[in-house]
C-alpha cells in the first residue's frame, strides 16, 4: 500500500525575530502557489527568530521567546489550517513555564492545531544559550504515517534517531541552522541515520549568506533523493512514500540487512553500561503507527 507524502523543504535565510509574522504567512502562501500539491512544508532551524550575531544575540533570542500557547503559535496554527497543510515552520524560541529558553520545533496540522512540539535535546554548547529538552517527540499524520523531530546538532547523537525510529517514526524531520564548515559531515550523518534506522531523513538547512545550505532528502536505504547543491535559497520538492520504510524493513536494506529483526526471543539481554540500561530483545522492534 502506497502512502505518499508530497513535501517541500524551504532552504531560506532566517527572518528577523522582530519581523511581523505576516511576511512568513506570505512566504508560505507563495510556496503553496508554486507547489500546490505540498502536504508537508518544512523550514530551517530558527527561521522565524533570526538575530544579528552581536554580543546582544542571547538577549535578542530571549526577547523573541514566547510560550507555545502564545500569539505566534496561534497564528502559525491558523496559517496551517487556512492552507490545509502540515507545517513545521523551522524552530522558534520558546519561553518555558519557569522562564527557560528552549529551541523548539512545533508541528501544526491541516486542521489548524499544534499537534506536537520538540525541544532540542542537544544544544550546540558552549555556543547556544538554550535549555535542553528532555523528551523525544513523534507526530502522527493520519492516513500517511508517523514523523519524528530532531534539530540540527541532535543529528550528531545516534541515540536520537534510534529512539525516534523505535517510537515508530518513518521519517525524521531535521531543521538545521549550520553556518560552519561541518555541513559536509552532517550530510554523512543524515545518510547514516537513515541507513541504520531504515527511515527517511529530511534535513533542511539555512540558506546563505548566513547558512551553508545543502539541504537534502534521504531514503530508508541511505540514497539521496534530492539535494541542494549549494547555499543558495531554493526549495526541494519530493513525494516520499512512507511505505518504503515497511518495504525496506521487511526485505532488508539492499535486500539484505534487517536490523530490527536482529534478535530472537531466546537471546539474552545485552547490558549497556554507558546508559545504565540494556538492549532487551523483547523490546527491540519499533512501534507501528
C-alpha positions as CSV (number, residue, x, y, z in Angstrom):
1,X,0.0,0.0,0.0
2,X,1.4,3.3,-1.0
3,X,1.5,6.2,1.5
4,X,2.7,9.2,-0.5
5,X,3.7,12.4,1.3
6,X,4.3,15.4,-1.1
7,X,6.8,17.7,0.7
8,X,8.7,20.9,0.3
9,X,11.9,21.7,2.2
10,X,12.5,25.5,2.1
11,X,16.2,26.4,2.2
12,X,16.0,30.1,3.0
13,X,17.7,32.8,5.1
14,X,16.2,33.4,8.6
15,X,13.6,36.1,9.1
16,X,14.5,38.7,11.7
17,X,13.0,37.9,15.1
18,X,11.4,41.4,15.1
19,X,9.8,41.0,11.7
20,X,6.0,40.7,11.6
21,X,4.7,37.2,11.1
22,X,2.6,38.4,8.1
23,X,5.8,38.2,6.0
24,X,6.2,34.5,6.7
25,X,2.5,33.9,6.0
26,X,3.0,35.5,2.6
27,X,6.0,33.2,2.0
28,X,4.2,30.0,2.8
29,X,1.2,31.2,0.7
30,X,3.6,31.7,-2.3
31,X,5.2,28.3,-1.7
32,X,1.7,26.7,-2.0
33,X,1.0,28.8,-5.1
34,X,4.2,27.3,-6.7
35,X,3.8,23.8,-5.4
36,X,0.0,23.3,-4.7
37,X,0.3,19.6,-4.0
38,X,2.6,20.1,-1.0
39,X,1.2,18.5,2.2
40,X,4.2,19.0,4.4
41,X,6.2,22.2,4.4
42,X,9.4,22.4,6.5
43,X,11.7,25.4,7.2
44,X,15.1,25.7,8.8
45,X,16.1,26.0,12.4
46,X,15.3,29.4,14.0
47,X,13.8,30.5,10.7
48,X,11.4,33.0,12.5
49,X,14.0,34.0,15.1
50,X,16.9,35.5,13.2
51,X,19.3,37.7,15.2
52,X,22.3,39.8,14.2
53,X,25.1,37.9,15.9
54,X,26.1,40.8,18.1
55,X,27.1,40.4,21.8
56,X,23.4,41.0,22.5
57,X,22.3,38.0,20.4
58,X,21.2,36.0,23.5
59,X,19.2,38.9,24.8
60,X,17.5,39.2,21.4
61,X,16.6,35.5,21.5
62,X,15.2,35.9,25.0
63,X,13.1,38.8,23.7
64,X,11.8,36.6,20.8
65,X,10.7,33.8,23.1
66,X,7.0,33.1,23.6
67,X,5.1,30.2,25.2
68,X,3.7,27.7,22.8
69,X,0.2,28.9,23.6
70,X,1.2,32.5,22.7
71,X,0.1,34.7,19.7
72,X,2.9,33.5,17.4
73,X,1.8,29.8,17.7
74,X,-1.8,30.7,17.3
75,X,-1.1,32.5,14.1
76,X,1.0,29.6,12.8
77,X,-1.7,27.1,13.6
78,X,-4.2,29.3,11.8
79,X,-1.9,29.5,8.8
80,X,-1.6,25.7,8.6
81,X,-5.3,25.4,8.8
82,X,-6.0,28.0,6.2
83,X,-3.7,26.3,3.7
84,X,-4.6,22.8,4.7
85,X,-1.1,21.5,5.2
86,X,1.3,20.0,7.8
87,X,3.6,22.8,8.7
88,X,7.0,22.7,10.5
89,X,8.0,26.4,10.5
90,X,11.5,25.6,11.5
91,X,12.2,26.2,15.2
92,X,11.2,29.0,17.5
93,X,12.4,30.4,20.8
94,X,10.1,29.0,23.4
95,X,9.6,30.5,26.8
96,X,9.2,27.7,29.4
97,X,6.9,27.7,32.4
98,X,9.9,28.5,34.7
99,X,11.5,31.1,32.4
100,X,13.6,28.6,30.4
101,X,14.7,29.4,26.9
102,X,14.1,26.4,24.6
103,X,14.8,25.9,20.9
104,X,11.6,24.2,19.8
105,X,10.2,22.7,16.6
106,X,6.4,22.9,16.6
107,X,4.2,20.8,14.2
108,X,0.9,22.2,13.0
109,X,-1.8,20.2,11.4
110,X,-4.1,20.9,8.3
111,X,-7.0,21.5,10.7
112,X,-5.2,24.3,12.4
113,X,-3.8,22.7,15.6
114,X,-0.5,22.5,17.3
115,X,-0.2,18.7,17.4
116,X,3.5,18.3,18.6
117,X,6.5,20.2,19.8
118,X,10.0,19.1,20.3
119,X,12.6,20.9,22.4
120,X,16.2,20.5,21.2
121,X,17.9,18.0,23.5
122,X,21.5,18.7,22.4
123,X,22.1,22.5,22.1
124,X,25.5,23.2,20.4
125,X,27.4,24.1,23.5
126,X,29.0,26.4,24.5
127,X,27.7,28.5,21.6
128,X,24.0,28.2,22.1
129,X,22.1,29.6,25.1
130,X,19.2,27.2,25.2
131,X,18.0,24.9,27.9
132,X,17.9,21.3,26.7
133,X,14.7,19.4,26.2
134,X,14.1,16.2,28.0
135,X,12.0,14.0,25.7
136,X,11.8,12.6,22.2
137,X,8.8,13.5,20.0
138,X,6.9,11.9,17.2
139,X,3.7,13.0,15.5
140,X,1.1,11.1,13.6
141,X,0.0,12.3,10.2
142,X,-3.3,10.4,9.8
143,X,-3.6,8.3,6.7
144,X,0.1,8.8,5.9
145,X,2.4,7.8,8.8
146,X,4.5,9.0,11.7
147,X,7.3,11.5,11.7
148,X,9.9,12.3,14.3
149,X,11.6,15.6,15.0
150,X,15.3,16.3,15.7
151,X,17.0,19.7,15.5
152,X,20.5,20.4,13.9
153,X,23.2,19.1,16.4
154,X,20.9,16.3,17.6
155,X,21.9,14.5,14.3
156,X,25.4,14.0,15.8
157,X,24.0,11.8,18.5
158,X,22.8,8.4,17.1
159,X,20.6,7.8,20.2
160,X,18.2,10.5,18.9
161,X,17.5,8.9,15.5
162,X,17.4,5.4,17.0
163,X,14.9,6.4,19.7
164,X,12.7,8.2,17.2
165,X,12.7,5.1,14.9
166,X,11.9,2.9,17.9
167,X,8.9,5.2,18.6
168,X,7.7,4.4,15.1
169,X,9.0,7.4,13.1
170,X,9.2,6.6,9.4
171,X,10.7,10.0,8.6
172,X,12.9,12.2,10.7
173,X,12.4,15.9,10.1
174,X,15.7,17.8,10.9
175,X,15.6,21.6,10.7
176,X,19.2,22.9,10.7
177,X,21.0,26.2,11.0
178,X,24.5,25.2,10.1
179,X,26.8,28.2,9.4
180,X,30.1,26.4,9.8
181,X,32.4,24.1,7.7
182,X,30.9,20.9,9.1
183,X,27.9,20.6,6.9
184,X,29.8,18.1,4.9
185,X,29.9,15.8,7.9
186,X,26.2,16.4,8.5
187,X,25.4,15.1,5.1
188,X,27.2,11.8,6.0
189,X,25.3,11.7,9.3
190,X,21.9,12.2,7.5
191,X,22.6,9.2,5.3
192,X,24.0,7.1,8.2
193,X,21.0,7.8,10.4
194,X,18.7,6.9,7.6
195,X,20.6,3.7,6.9
196,X,21.0,2.3,10.4
197,X,17.4,3.1,11.3
198,X,15.7,2.5,7.9
199,X,13.9,5.8,7.9
200,X,13.6,8.8,5.7
201,X,15.7,11.8,6.8
202,X,14.6,15.3,5.8
203,X,17.4,17.8,6.6
204,X,16.7,21.5,5.7
205,X,19.5,24.0,6.4
206,X,19.5,27.8,6.4
207,X,20.5,29.4,3.1
208,X,23.4,31.8,2.6
209,X,24.9,34.2,3.2
210,X,24.5,33.0,6.8
211,X,23.9,29.3,6.3
212,X,25.8,26.7,4.3
213,X,22.7,25.2,2.7
214,X,22.9,21.8,1.1
215,X,19.6,20.6,2.3
216,X,18.7,17.0,1.4
217,X,16.1,14.2,1.4
218,X,17.5,10.7,2.1
219,X,15.5,7.5,1.7
220,X,15.5,4.5,4.1
221,X,18.4,2.8,2.4
222,X,20.6,5.9,2.5
223,X,20.1,7.1,-1.1
224,X,19.9,10.8,-1.6
225,X,16.7,11.6,-3.4
226,X,17.1,15.3,-3.6
227,X,19.9,17.7,-2.5
228,X,20.5,21.4,-2.8
229,X,24.0,21.8,-4.5
230,X,25.0,24.9,-2.5
231,X,23.8,27.6,-0.1
232,X,21.6,29.5,-2.5
233,X,17.9,29.9,-1.5
234,X,15.9,27.1,-3.0
235,X,13.0,24.7,-2.4
236,X,13.5,20.9,-2.5
237,X,10.3,19.1,-3.5
238,X,9.7,15.4,-3.4
239,X,7.0,12.9,-2.9
240,X,8.2,10.3,-0.5
241,X,6.3,7.0,0.0
242,X,6.4,6.1,3.7
243,X,5.5,2.6,2.8
244,X,9.1,2.3,1.6
245,X,10.0,2.0,5.2
246,X,7.8,-1.0,5.6
247,X,9.3,-2.5,2.4
248,X,12.9,-2.0,3.5
249,X,12.3,-3.3,7.0
250,X,10.6,-6.4,5.5
251,X,13.1,-7.3,2.8
252,X,16.2,-5.6,4.1
253,X,18.5,-2.7,3.0
254,X,19.8,-3.7,-0.4
255,X,17.6,-6.8,0.0
256,X,19.9,-8.0,2.8
257,X,20.1,-6.2,6.2
258,X,17.1,-6.3,8.6
259,X,18.5,-4.8,11.8
260,X,15.1,-4.5,13.5
261,X,14.8,-8.3,13.3
262,X,18.3,-9.0,14.7
263,X,17.2,-10.6,18.0
264,X,15.2,-13.7,18.8
265,X,13.1,-14.3,21.9
266,X,15.8,-16.7,23.1
267,X,18.6,-14.1,23.1
268,X,20.0,-12.8,26.4
269,X,19.6,-9.0,27.1
270,X,22.8,-7.0,26.5
271,X,23.9,-4.6,29.2
272,X,24.7,-1.1,28.1
273,X,26.9,0.3,30.9
274,X,27.1,3.7,29.2
275,X,23.4,4.2,29.7
276,X,22.9,2.2,32.8
277,X,20.4,0.1,30.8
278,X,20.3,-2.7,28.3
279,X,19.1,-3.9,25.0
280,X,16.2,-6.2,25.7
281,X,15.4,-8.4,22.7
282,X,11.7,-8.4,23.7
283,X,11.6,-4.7,23.3
284,X,13.9,-4.2,20.3
285,X,11.4,-3.8,17.4
286,X,10.0,-0.4,16.7
287,X,6.4,0.7,17.3
288,X,4.0,0.9,14.4
289,X,1.8,4.0,13.8
